[in-house]
C-alpha cells in the first residue's frame, strides 16, 4: 500500500482511538473529558476525508474503516456520555440500584443512540443519494450535540453552588437534569439519525461561496454564537 493511502487511514485510526479513550474517561468519572474526545475525534473525522480527497487516496477499506471508527466514537461514546450523565444527575437511578421495572431500563436508554448510529452508518454506506449531501442526521453532528451536555450541567451545578445562577439559567439548566427530557431527546435523536430528511454536507469540493453557501452560513453562525454565548 502506498504511503499516501496510509495517511487518511492513520487519521481515521486517531478518530477511533479518541472514541476508545473517551469511553474509558466516562467510566472513570471524567464525563467532560469524554465529551472533549468527541470534539477532537470530529476534527480527525473531517481531516481523514479531506486528506483522502487531497491525496486522491479514497479506498473501500478507508470507507469501511471510517464507518467502524464512527460507530465507536460517534455512536457508542455519546451513548456512554448520556448514560453516565444521567446516572450522575439522577444517582437514585443507578444501573445497579435494583430499581423496579420499567424504571430500571431508564439508565440504559441512551444505548439506543449507539444502535441507531450503526443503522445510520450502514444506510449511508449503501445509499447512492448521499454522495454530496446527507439524508438523516450525520452521526458526528448528533455526537457533538451530546458533547455539550456535560458542560451545560457542570455550569449549572457550579452556578448553583456559588449562587450566581439567575432564574432564567435555572429554568434552562433544570431541563437538562430532568429524566423525561433525556428519554425524549434520545428517542428524537435516534429517529433523526435514520429519518428521510435531506441535509446539506460540510464536504467542500471547492471553496467558492456559490457552491458552499449553506455550509458557510452555518460556520459563520456557529462562530458568532460561540463568541456571544460562549
N, C-alpha and C positions, 0 to 999 in steps of 0.2 A: 504494500500500500504506500502511495506517495506521501511525503511529509505534509503537503498541502491538504490532503484528505484527512489526515490525522488531527489537524488543528481544530476544526469545528467539533469533532468528536471529543477531543480533550476538554473543550469548553463546556460541552454538554455534560461530561462527567463531573465537572465542577458544580454544575447545577444539581446533579444527583447527590453529590457529597454534601451540599448545603442542606438538602432535604433530610439526609440522614442525621447530620449534626443538629438540625432544628428539632427533630423528634426526640433525640436524647436530651436536649436542653429542656424541652417541655416536661419530660418525665422526671427531670431533676429539679423542677420548680422554677426554671427560668423561662417563663412563657413569653415574655417580651423578647428575650434572645431568640426564641423560636420564630417570632414574627420578623425579626430582622433578617433571619436566614431566608425567609420567603422573599423579602425585597432584594437581597443580594443574589438569590437564585434567579430572580426575574431579569437582573442585569445580564447574567450568563445566558439565560434563555433567549434574550434578544440578540446577544453577541454571537451565539453559535450560528444562528440563521444568517445574520449579517455577514459573518466570516465565510460561510459556505457560499453565499451569493457572490461575494467579492472575489473569492479564490476559484469560483466555478467548481466547487468540490461537493455539490449535492450528491447524495447517495441513498439507496434504500436502507442501508444499515444506519446511516445518520438519522434518517426519518424515524425508524423504529426505536433507536436509542433515545431520541428526543422525547418520544411518547412515553417510553418506560420511565425516564427520569421525571417527566411531568406528573405521572401517576403518583410518585412518591412525594415530590416537592410541592406540587400544586393540588394534589388530591388528598393524600394521607396526612401530610404535615398540617395543613389548615384544619383538617378534621380533629387532629390531636390538640391543636391550639384551642379550638372551640370546646372540646371535651374538658381539657384541663382548666380553662377559664370558667366554664360552667360549674365545675366542682369547687373551684376556688371561691367564687362568689355565692355559691349555694352548698356549703360544706355538709349540710344535713342530707344532701342527695349524693353523697359519695358512692362510687360504684360498689364498694364493699360494705355498705351500711345495712344491707338486708331490708331494703325498702319493699313495701307491698307492691304487687302488680296492679296497674301498669307503671306506677311511678319509678320502679326500678329500671325501666327502659329509658327514661329521660336522659341520663348521662351518656348513653350510647348513641343517641340520636344523631350527633354530628358525624358519625361514621357513614351516614347516608351520602355525605358530600364526597367521600372517597369513592363510593360505588358509582355515583353519577358522574364523577370526574373521569373515571375509567371508561364509562359508556360514551361520554362526550368525545374523548380522545380516539376511541375506536371508530366512532362515526366520522370524525374528522379525517382520519387516515383513509377512509373509503368513500368519501364524498367529493366528487369532482366539482361540485358547486363552490367549494370553499378554497379555491386556489388563491384568489386575491382579496377575499373578504371572509367573514365568518357567518355561520348560521348557528345561533345559540351563543351563550356567554362563554368566552375562552376561559380555560382553567386558570391561567395566570391572573386574569382580572378578578375572578372570584377569590382566589387566594390572597391577593393584595388587599381586597376589601376586608377580609377576615383579619389580615395582619394588623389593621388599625385598631381592632377591638381591645387588645390588652393595654395599649397606650391610653385609650379613652377611659377604660375602667380604672387604670392606675392614677390618671389625673383626677378622676372623681374622688377616689379614696384619699389621695393626698390633700385635695382641696377641702374635703370634709374634716380631715384630721386637723388642718391648720385653721379652719374656719373661714377660708377665703372664697368658698363657692357661693354664687348667687342663687336666687330662686330659680332662674331660668336654667342655670347649669345643673341644678339638682333635678329639675324635671326632665332634662335631656338625658343625663347620665343614668338616672334611675331606670330608664328604658333598657339600658344595656345590662342591668342587673336582674331583670325580670325573666324567669324561666320561660314564660309564654312567648316573649319576644324571640328568644333563641330558637325555640321549636318552629315558630312561623318563619323566621329568617332561613333556617336550614331547609325547610320544605320549599320555600320560594326560590332560593338559590339553586337547589337541586333541580327544580323544574326548568329554570333559566338555562342551565348547562345543556339541556337536551331539547330545548324549545326550538321550533321552526321560526326563529326571529332573525332577520338579516341584520348584521352589524358590520361596521367598517373595520378595517385592519390597520395596525400601525406598521405594516411592512412597506418600506419605502423602496420602490423600484428606481425612483429618481427623487430629486428634492425640489421640484417645481411646485409653486403654490397651487396651480390649476389642477394638478393630478393628486394633490395631497391636502386639499382644503380642510376636510373634517379632522384628520389627524393633527394638523397644525392648530386648529381651533381648540381641540382637546388639550394639547400640550400647553398652549398659552393660558387656557382657563385653569389648568392644574397648577401652573406656576403662580398665577395671581392668587388663587385660593390658598396655596401654601404660604405665600407672603402675608396675606391679610388674616388668615385664620390659624396660621402656624400649625 
